[in-house]
């Protein structure tokens, strides 16, 4: 992708694991919205393209935090789409994060 719509990564949602807890919705407002049952949907994407959601460079830190906060491990960050099959998975735990970098707040966004 080029220009203002450049993709830094793709956010993969594993629908078999997701229980609609909502952490990703809180962290990625504007990229994801909840359906009537609270499951995440990609904003502006057709229904067949909601599993791998493009993440802009400015949303990468929030996407990493969402992956780490998901209690069901239903989220994964993949490398950007560049026409090659098998884009690499980004290592969320070793990548730099916004803020102070501690993980003490992990899971604090969970809905019960």
N, CA, C and O atoms as a GROMACS GRO file, in nm:
protein
  448
    1UNK      N    1   0.084  -0.117   0.000
    1UNK     CA    2   0.000   0.000   0.000
    1UNK      C    3   0.089   0.124   0.000
    1UNK      O    4   0.202   0.119   0.048
    2UNK      N    5   0.039   0.229  -0.051
    2UNK     CA    6   0.117   0.352  -0.056
    2UNK      C    7   0.036   0.469  -0.005
    2UNK      O    8  -0.086   0.458   0.013
    3UNK      N    9   0.102   0.578   0.018
    3UNK     CA   10   0.035   0.701   0.058
    3UNK      C   11  -0.016   0.697   0.200
    3UNK      O   12   0.038   0.627   0.285
    4UNK      N   13  -0.124   0.775   0.225
    4UNK     CA   14  -0.178   0.790   0.358
    4UNK      C   15  -0.244   0.662   0.411
    4UNK      O   16  -0.267   0.649   0.532
    5UNK      N   17  -0.273   0.568   0.323
    5UNK     CA   18  -0.341   0.446   0.364
    5UNK      C   19  -0.243   0.331   0.380
    5UNK      O   20  -0.281   0.215   0.362
    6UNK      N   21  -0.120   0.359   0.415
    6UNK     CA   22  -0.016   0.258   0.430
    6UNK      C   23  -0.049   0.162   0.544
    6UNK      O   24  -0.099   0.203   0.649
    7UNK      N   25  -0.021   0.036   0.524
    7UNK     CA   26  -0.050  -0.069   0.621
    7UNK      C   27   0.078  -0.110   0.693
    7UNK      O   28   0.176  -0.147   0.629
    8UNK      N   29   0.078  -0.104   0.827
    8UNK     CA   30   0.194  -0.145   0.906
    8UNK      C   31   0.187  -0.293   0.941
    8UNK      O   32   0.290  -0.359   0.956
    9UNK      N   33   0.066  -0.345   0.953
    9UNK     CA   34   0.046  -0.484   0.991
    9UNK      C   35  -0.098  -0.521   0.962
    9UNK      O   36  -0.179  -0.438   0.920
   10UNK      N   37  -0.128  -0.647   0.984
   10UNK     CA   38  -0.266  -0.696   0.977
   10UNK      C   39  -0.301  -0.757   1.112
   10UNK      O   40  -0.219  -0.825   1.174
   11UNK      N   41  -0.422  -0.732   1.155
   11UNK     CA   42  -0.475  -0.780   1.282
   11UNK      C   43  -0.562  -0.900   1.250
   11UNK      O   44  -0.665  -0.885   1.185
   12UNK      N   45  -0.522  -1.019   1.294
   12UNK     CA   46  -0.597  -1.141   1.265
   12UNK      C   47  -0.686  -1.177   1.382
   12UNK      O   48  -0.640  -1.182   1.496
   13UNK      N   49  -0.814  -1.201   1.355
   13UNK     CA   50  -0.910  -1.240   1.458
   13UNK      C   51  -0.944  -1.387   1.438
   13UNK      O   52  -0.992  -1.427   1.332
   14UNK      N   53  -0.918  -1.468   1.540
   14UNK     CA   54  -0.952  -1.610   1.537
   14UNK      C   55  -1.093  -1.624   1.597
   14UNK      O   56  -1.110  -1.622   1.718
   15UNK      N   57  -1.191  -1.638   1.509
   15UNK     CA   58  -1.331  -1.641   1.551
   15UNK      C   59  -1.364  -1.762   1.637
   15UNK      O   60  -1.462  -1.760   1.711
   16UNK      N   61  -1.284  -1.869   1.629
   16UNK     CA   62  -1.311  -1.987   1.710
   16UNK      C   63  -1.272  -1.964   1.856
   16UNK      O   64  -1.317  -2.038   1.943
   17UNK      N   65  -1.190  -1.864   1.884
   17UNK     CA   66  -1.146  -1.833   2.021
   17UNK      C   67  -1.218  -1.712   2.081
   17UNK      O   68  -1.233  -1.704   2.203
   18UNK      N   69  -1.261  -1.620   1.998
   18UNK     CA   70  -1.318  -1.494   2.047
   18UNK      C   71  -1.447  -1.518   2.126
   18UNK      O   72  -1.535  -1.594   2.085
   19UNK      N   73  -1.454  -1.451   2.243
   19UNK     CA   74  -1.574  -1.456   2.327
   19UNK      C   75  -1.635  -1.317   2.348
   19UNK      O   76  -1.714  -1.297   2.440
   20UNK      N   77  -1.598  -1.222   2.264
   20UNK     CA   78  -1.655  -1.087   2.267
   20UNK      C   79  -1.636  -1.018   2.402
   20UNK      O   80  -1.731  -0.961   2.456
   21UNK      N   81  -1.515  -1.022   2.456
   21UNK     CA   82  -1.486  -0.956   2.584
   21UNK      C   83  -1.472  -0.805   2.568
   21UNK      O   84  -1.501  -0.731   2.662
   22UNK      N   85  -1.429  -0.756   2.450
   22UNK     CA   86  -1.431  -0.614   2.421
   22UNK      C   87  -1.301  -0.537   2.436
   22UNK      O   88  -1.299  -0.418   2.406
   23UNK      N   89  -1.193  -0.598   2.481
   23UNK     CA   90  -1.067  -0.524   2.498
   23UNK      C   91  -1.021  -0.465   2.365
   23UNK      O   92  -0.977  -0.350   2.362
   24UNK      N   93  -1.028  -0.541   2.258
   24UNK     CA   94  -0.982  -0.491   2.128
   24UNK      C   95  -1.068  -0.375   2.078
   24UNK      O   96  -1.018  -0.284   2.012
   25UNK      N   97  -1.198  -0.379   2.110
   25UNK     CA   98  -1.287  -0.271   2.068
   25UNK      C   99  -1.249  -0.139   2.136
   25UNK      O  100  -1.252  -0.033   2.073
   26UNK      N  101  -1.215  -0.147   2.264
   26UNK     CA  102  -1.177  -0.027   2.339
   26UNK      C  103  -1.046   0.030   2.288
   26UNK      O  104  -1.030   0.152   2.280
   27UNK      N  105  -0.952  -0.056   2.255
   27UNK     CA  106  -0.818  -0.011   2.216
   27UNK      C  107  -0.810   0.032   2.070
   27UNK      O  108  -0.724   0.112   2.034
   28UNK      N  109  -0.897  -0.022   1.986
   28UNK     CA  110  -0.890   0.009   1.842
   28UNK      C  111  -1.020   0.073   1.792
   28UNK      O  112  -1.074   0.034   1.689
   29UNK      N  113  -1.068   0.172   1.868
   29UNK     CA  114  -1.186   0.246   1.824
   29UNK      C  115  -1.158   0.308   1.688
   29UNK      O  116  -1.050   0.362   1.665
   30UNK      N  117  -1.253   0.301   1.600
   30UNK     CA  118  -1.235   0.355   1.466
   30UNK      C  119  -1.185   0.250   1.367
   30UNK      O  120  -1.203   0.266   1.247
   31UNK      N  121  -1.123   0.144   1.416
   31UNK     CA  122  -1.079   0.034   1.331
   31UNK      C  123  -1.172  -0.085   1.348
   31UNK      O  124  -1.204  -0.155   1.252
   32UNK      N  125  -1.216  -0.106   1.473
   32UNK     CA  126  -1.309  -0.216   1.504
   32UNK      C  127  -1.432  -0.160   1.572
   32UNK      O  128  -1.424  -0.064   1.649
   33UNK      N  129  -1.547  -0.221   1.545
   33UNK     CA  130  -1.671  -0.193   1.616
   33UNK      C  131  -1.731  -0.326   1.656
   33UNK      O  132  -1.700  -0.429   1.596
   34UNK      N  133  -1.816  -0.324   1.757
   34UNK     CA  134  -1.880  -0.447   1.800
   34UNK      C  135  -2.011  -0.471   1.726
   34UNK      O  136  -2.085  -0.377   1.699
   35UNK      N  137  -2.038  -0.597   1.694
   35UNK     CA  138  -2.168  -0.630   1.636
   35UNK      C  139  -2.272  -0.634   1.747
   35UNK      O  140  -2.241  -0.597   1.861
   36UNK      N  141  -2.393  -0.678   1.719
   36UNK     CA  142  -2.500  -0.677   1.820
   36UNK      C  143  -2.468  -0.766   1.941
   36UNK      O  144  -2.526  -0.749   2.047
   37UNK      N  145  -2.376  -0.862   1.924
   37UNK     CA  146  -2.336  -0.950   2.034
   37UNK      C  147  -2.201  -0.912   2.095
   37UNK      O  148  -2.154  -0.979   2.187
   38UNK      N  149  -2.139  -0.804   2.046
   38UNK     CA  150  -2.012  -0.758   2.099
   38UNK      C  151  -1.888  -0.813   2.031
   38UNK      O  152  -1.776  -0.783   2.073
   39UNK      N  153  -1.905  -0.893   1.926
   39UNK     CA  154  -1.789  -0.945   1.853
   39UNK      C  155  -1.730  -0.836   1.764
   39UNK      O  156  -1.805  -0.756   1.707
   40UNK      N  157  -1.597  -0.831   1.750
   40UNK     CA  158  -1.534  -0.723   1.673
   40UNK      C  159  -1.557  -0.738   1.522
   40UNK      O  160  -1.548  -0.847   1.467
   41UNK      N  161  -1.587  -0.626   1.459
   41UNK     CA  162  -1.600  -0.617   1.314
   41UNK      C  163  -1.511  -0.505   1.265
   41UNK      O  164  -1.499  -0.401   1.330
   42UNK      N  165  -1.448  -0.526   1.152
   42UNK     CA  166  -1.363  -0.423   1.092
   42UNK      C  167  -1.450  -0.315   1.030
   42UNK      O  168  -1.542  -0.345   0.953
   43UNK      N  169  -1.421  -0.191   1.063
   43UNK     CA  170  -1.496  -0.078   1.008
   43UNK      C  171  -1.469  -0.067   0.858
   43UNK      O  172  -1.353  -0.067   0.815
   44UNK      N  173  -1.575  -0.058   0.779
   44UNK     CA  174  -1.562  -0.036   0.636
   44UNK      C  175  -1.513  -0.154   0.555
   44UNK      O  176  -1.474  -0.136   0.439
   45UNK      N  177  -1.513  -0.274   0.611
   45UNK     CA  178  -1.468  -0.394   0.538
   45UNK      C  179  -1.587  -0.482   0.508
   45UNK      O  180  -1.675  -0.497   0.594
   46UNK      N  181  -1.593  -0.541   0.389
   46UNK     CA  182  -1.702  -0.635   0.358
   46UNK      C  183  -1.697  -0.756   0.450
   46UNK      O  184  -1.591  -0.789   0.504
   47UNK      N  185  -1.809  -0.822   0.467
   47UNK     CA  186  -1.817  -0.933   0.563
   47UNK      C  187  -1.715  -1.044   0.536
   47UNK      O  188  -1.672  -1.108   0.631
   48UNK      N  189  -1.677  -1.068   0.413
   48UNK     CA  190  -1.579  -1.172   0.382
   48UNK      C  191  -1.435  -1.132   0.411
   48UNK      O  192  -1.345  -1.214   0.396
   49UNK      N  193  -1.412  -1.006   0.451
   49UNK     CA  194  -1.276  -0.957   0.476
   49UNK      C  195  -1.261  -0.904   0.618
   49UNK      O  196  -1.196  -0.801   0.639
   50UNK      N  197  -1.319  -0.972   0.714
   50UNK     CA  198  -1.315  -0.925   0.852
   50UNK      C  199  -1.221  -1.004   0.940
   50UNK      O  200  -1.211  -0.975   1.060
   51UNK      N  201  -1.154  -1.102   0.887
   51UNK     CA  202  -1.063  -1.184   0.967
   51UNK      C  203  -0.925  -1.121   0.977
   51UNK      O  204  -0.865  -1.124   1.084
   52UNK      N  205  -0.874  -1.063   0.868
   52UNK     CA  206  -0.744  -0.995   0.867
   52UNK      C  207  -0.767  -0.847   0.838
   52UNK      O  208  -0.800  -0.808   0.726
   53UNK      N  209  -0.750  -0.768   0.942
   53UNK     CA  210  -0.782  -0.625   0.937
   53UNK      C  211  -0.653  -0.544   0.920
   53UNK      O  212  -0.561  -0.561   1.000
   54UNK      N  213  -0.644  -0.457   0.818
   54UNK     CA  214  -0.525  -0.372   0.803
   54UNK      C  215  -0.510  -0.276   0.922
   54UNK      O  216  -0.607  -0.216   0.968
   55UNK      N  217  -0.386  -0.263   0.969
   55UNK     CA  218  -0.354  -0.172   1.080
   55UNK      C  219  -0.258  -0.065   1.029
   55UNK      O  220  -0.152  -0.096   0.975
   56UNK      N  221  -0.297   0.061   1.046
   56UNK     CA  222  -0.213   0.173   1.004
   56UNK      C  223  -0.096   0.189   1.102
   56UNK      O  224  -0.105   0.144   1.216
   57UNK      N  225   0.012   0.252   1.059
   57UNK     CA  226   0.128   0.271   1.148
   57UNK      C  227   0.092   0.337   1.282
   57UNK      O  228   0.148   0.299   1.385
   58UNK      N  229   0.002   0.433   1.282
   58UNK     CA  230  -0.036   0.501   1.405
   58UNK      C  231  -0.118   0.416   1.501
   58UNK      O  232  -0.135   0.454   1.617
   59UNK      N  233  -0.168   0.301   1.456
   59UNK     CA  234  -0.250   0.213   1.539
   59UNK      C  235  -0.172   0.090   1.588
   59UNK      O  236  -0.227   0.008   1.661
   60UNK      N  237  -0.047   0.079   1.549
   60UNK     CA  238   0.030  -0.042   1.578
   60UNK      C  239   0.047  -0.066   1.729
   60UNK      O  240   0.035  -0.180   1.775
   61UNK      N  241   0.075   0.038   1.806
   61UNK     CA  242   0.092   0.021   1.951
   61UNK      C  243  -0.038  -0.026   2.015
   61UNK      O  244  -0.036  -0.115   2.101
   62UNK      N  245  -0.151   0.031   1.974
   62UNK     CA  246  -0.281  -0.010   2.029
   62UNK      C  247  -0.314  -0.154   1.988
   62UNK      O  248  -0.372  -0.229   2.066
   63UNK      N  249  -0.278  -0.192   1.865
   63UNK     CA  250  -0.302  -0.329   1.819
   63UNK      C  251  -0.218  -0.428   1.900
   63UNK      O  252  -0.267  -0.535   1.936
   64UNK      N  253  -0.094  -0.392   1.930
   64UNK     CA  254  -0.009  -0.479   2.013
   64UNK      C  255  -0.070  -0.493   2.154
   64UNK      O  256  -0.072  -0.602   2.211
   65UNK      N  257  -0.119  -0.384   2.207
   65UNK     CA  258  -0.180  -0.389   2.340
   65UNK      C  259  -0.306  -0.475   2.338
   65UNK      O  260  -0.330  -0.550   2.433
   66UNK      N  261  -0.386  -0.465   2.233
   66UNK     CA  262  -0.508  -0.546   2.222
   66UNK      C  263  -0.475  -0.694   2.216
   66UNK      O  264  -0.543  -0.775   2.279
   67UNK      N  265  -0.371  -0.731   2.142
   67UNK     CA  266  -0.330  -0.871   2.134
   67UNK      C  267  -0.291  -0.921   2.274
   67UNK      O  268  -0.331  -1.030   2.314
   68UNK      N  269  -0.214  -0.843   2.346
   68UNK     CA  270  -0.170  -0.882   2.480
   68UNK      C  271  -0.283  -0.884   2.582
   68UNK      O  272  -0.275  -0.957   2.681
   69UNK      N  273  -0.388  -0.805   2.560
   69UNK     CA  274  -0.499  -0.796   2.655
   69UNK      C  275  -0.607  -0.899   2.632
   69UNK      O  276  -0.694  -0.918   2.717
   70UNK      N  277  -0.605  -0.966   2.518
   70UNK     CA  278  -0.712  -1.062   2.486
   70UNK      C  279  -0.702  -1.185   2.576
   70UNK      O  280  -0.604  -1.259   2.569
   71UNK      N  281  -0.803  -1.208   2.660
   71UNK     CA  282  -0.797  -1.322   2.752
   71UNK      C  283  -0.811  -1.457   2.683
   71UNK      O  284  -0.776  -1.560   2.741
   72UNK      N  285  -0.861  -1.459   2.563
   72UNK     CA  286  -0.883  -1.585   2.490
   72UNK      C  287  -0.776  -1.610   2.384
   72UNK      O  288  -0.784  -1.709   2.312
   73UNK      N  289  -0.675  -1.521   2.374
   73UNK     CA  290  -0.568  -1.533   2.275
   73UNK      C  291  -0.624  -1.548   2.133
   73UNK      O  292  -0.574  -1.626   2.052
   74UNK      N  293  -0.729  -1.470   2.107
   74UNK     CA  294  -0.797  -1.477   1.977
   74UNK      C  295  -0.739  -1.381   1.875
   74UNK      O  296  -0.783  -1.378   1.760
   75UNK      N  297  -0.640  -1.302   1.914
   75UNK     CA  298  -0.586  -1.198   1.827
   75UNK      C  299  -0.439  -1.223   1.796
   75UNK      O  300  -0.364  -1.273   1.880
   76UNK      N  301  -0.399  -1.186   1.676
   76UNK     CA  302  -0.260  -1.204   1.634
   76UNK      C  303  -0.225  -1.091   1.538
   76UNK      O  304  -0.309  -1.049   1.458
   77UNK      N  305  -0.102  -1.041   1.547
   77UNK     CA  306  -0.054  -0.942   1.451
   77UNK      C  307   0.028  -1.013   1.346
   77UNK      O  308   0.118  -1.090   1.378
   78UNK      N  309  -0.004  -0.987   1.220
   78UNK     CA  310   0.069  -1.043   1.108
   78UNK      C  311   0.140  -0.930   1.036
   78UNK      O  312   0.100  -0.814   1.047
   79UNK      N  313   0.244  -0.962   0.962
   79UNK     CA  314   0.313  -0.862   0.882
   79UNK      C  315   0.219  -0.803   0.778
   79UNK      O  316   0.115  -0.862   0.750
   80UNK      N  317   0.254  -0.689   0.720
   80UNK     CA  318   0.168  -0.626   0.620
   80UNK      C  319   0.155  -0.711   0.495
   80UNK      O  320   0.245  -0.788   0.461
   81UNK      N  321   0.043  -0.696   0.428
   81UNK     CA  322   0.021  -0.766   0.302
   81UNK      C  323   0.109  -0.702   0.197
   81UNK      O  324   0.103  -0.581   0.175
   82UNK      N  325   0.190  -0.782   0.131
   82UNK     CA  326   0.275  -0.727   0.026
   82UNK      C  327   0.273  -0.818  -0.097
   82UNK      O  328   0.365  -0.815  -0.179
   83UNK      N  329   0.169  -0.900  -0.108
   83UNK     CA  330   0.156  -0.987  -0.223
   83UNK      C  331   0.220  -1.123  -0.204
   83UNK      O  332   0.204  -1.211  -0.288
   84UNK      N  333   0.293  -1.142  -0.092
   84UNK     CA  334   0.356  -1.271  -0.066
   84UNK      C  335   0.268  -1.352   0.028
   84UNK      O  336   0.208  -1.298   0.120
   85UNK      N  337   0.262  -1.481   0.003
   85UNK     CA  338   0.189  -1.570   0.093
   85UNK      C  339   0.270  -1.589   0.220
   85UNK      O  340   0.392  -1.581   0.218
   86UNK      N  341   0.201  -1.614   0.329
   86UNK     CA  342   0.269  -1.646   0.454
   86UNK      C  343   0.342  -1.529   0.516
   86UNK      O  344   0.459  -1.543   0.553
   87UNK      N  345   0.277  -1.414   0.529
   87UNK     CA  346   0.340  -1.299   0.592
   87UNK      C  347   0.381  -1.335   0.734
   87UNK      O  348   0.310  -1.409   0.801
   88UNK      N  349   0.494  -1.284   0.781
   88UNK     CA  350   0.543  -1.322   0.914
   88UNK      C  351   0.453  -1.270   1.025
   88UNK      O  352   0.387  -1.167   1.010
   89UNK      N  353   0.451  -1.342   1.133
   89UNK     CA  354   0.381  -1.298   1.253
   89UNK      C  355   0.474  -1.206   1.329
   89UNK      O  356   0.592  -1.235   1.345
   90UNK      N  357   0.421  -1.094   1.376
   90UNK     CA  358   0.500  -1.001   1.455
   90UNK      C  359   0.503  -1.050   1.599
   90UNK      O  360   0.400  -1.095   1.651
   91UNK      N  361   0.617  -1.042   1.664
   91UNK     CA  362   0.630  -1.086   1.802
   91UNK      C  363   0.585  -0.972   1.893
   91UNK      O  364   0.660  -0.876   1.915
   92UNK      N  365   0.466  -0.983   1.944
   92UNK     CA  366   0.405  -0.877   2.024
   92UNK      C  367   0.481  -0.854   2.154
   92UNK      O  368   0.490  -0.740   2.200
   93UNK      N  369   0.534  -0.958   2.214
   93UNK     CA  370   0.596  -0.944   2.345
   93UNK      C  371   0.735  -0.881   2.341
   93UNK      O  372   0.778  -0.826   2.442
   94UNK      N  373   0.805  -0.888   2.230
   94UNK     CA  374   0.937  -0.829   2.220
   94UNK      C  375   0.938  -0.693   2.151
   94UNK      O  376   1.039  -0.623   2.154
   95UNK      N  377   0.827  -0.655   2.090
   95UNK     CA  378   0.821  -0.530   2.016
   95UNK      C  379   0.807  -0.411   2.111
   95UNK      O  380   0.749  -0.425   2.218
   96UNK      N  381   0.860  -0.294   2.072
   96UNK     CA  382   0.847  -0.176   2.157
   96UNK      C  383   0.702  -0.136   2.172
   96UNK      O  384   0.623  -0.152   2.079
   97UNK      N  385   0.665  -0.084   2.287
   97UNK     CA  386   0.528  -0.043   2.314
   97UNK      C  387   0.525   0.105   2.349
   97UNK      O  388   0.626   0.163   2.388
   98UNK      N  389   0.408   0.164   2.334
   98UNK     CA  390   0.389   0.302   2.377
   98UNK      C  391   0.382   0.303   2.529
   98UNK      O  392   0.345   0.202   2.589
   99UNK      N  393   0.414   0.411   2.590
   99UNK     CA  394   0.405   0.422   2.735
   99UNK      C  395   0.529   0.370   2.803
   99UNK      O  396   0.638   0.370   2.745
  100UNK      N  397   0.513   0.326   2.928
  100UNK     CA  398   0.629   0.288   3.007
  100UNK      C  399   0.674   0.145   2.980
  100UNK      O  400   0.779   0.104   3.030
  101UNK      N  401   0.599   0.067   2.903
  101UNK     CA  402   0.643  -0.065   2.864
  101UNK      C  403   0.614  -0.175   2.963
  101UNK      O  404   0.641  -0.291   2.933
  102UNK      N  405   0.559  -0.144   3.083
  102UNK     CA  406   0.531  -0.254   3.174
  102UNK      C  407   0.398  -0.318   3.137
  102UNK      O  408   0.315  -0.256   3.071
  103UNK      N  409   0.380  -0.440   3.179
  103UNK     CA  410   0.260  -0.515   3.145
  103UNK      C  411   0.173  -0.536   3.268
  103UNK      O  412   0.091  -0.628   3.271
  104UNK      N  413   0.190  -0.452   3.370
  104UNK     CA  414   0.114  -0.469   3.494
  104UNK      C  415  -0.035  -0.454   3.471
  104UNK      O  416  -0.115  -0.514   3.543
  105UNK      N  417  -0.074  -0.376   3.372
  105UNK     CA  418  -0.215  -0.354   3.347
  105UNK      C  419  -0.278  -0.455   3.255
  105UNK      O  420  -0.395  -0.439   3.218
  106UNK      N  421  -0.208  -0.558   3.217
  106UNK     CA  422  -0.261  -0.658   3.124
  106UNK      C  423  -0.392  -0.715   3.175
  106UNK      O  424  -0.403  -0.758   3.290
  107UNK      N  425  -0.490  -0.715   3.087
  107UNK     CA  426  -0.618  -0.771   3.121
  107UNK      C  427  -0.711  -0.673   3.190
  107UNK      O  428  -0.824  -0.708   3.225
  108UNK      N  429  -0.667  -0.552   3.210
  108UNK     CA  430  -0.749  -0.455   3.278
  108UNK      C  431  -0.870  -0.409   3.201
  108UNK      O  432  -0.958  -0.344   3.258
  109UNK      N  433  -0.878  -0.440   3.073
  109UNK     CA  434  -0.989  -0.396   2.990
  109UNK      C  435  -1.096  -0.504   2.974
  109UNK      O  436  -1.191  -0.484   2.899
  110UNK      N  437  -1.083  -0.614   3.040
  110UNK     CA  438  -1.175  -0.726   3.022
  110UNK      C  439  -1.314  -0.692   3.073
  110UNK      O  440  -1.331  -0.627   3.176
  111UNK      N  441  -1.413  -0.737   2.998
  111UNK     CA  442  -1.551  -0.728   3.041
  111UNK      C  443  -1.591  -0.862   3.098
  111UNK      O  444  -1.550  -0.966   3.047
  112UNK      N  445  -1.666  -0.861   3.200
  112UNK     CA  446  -1.712  -0.988   3.261
  112UNK      C  447  -1.859  -1.004   3.244
  112UNK      O  448  -1.915  -1.104   3.289
   0.00000   0.00000   0.00000
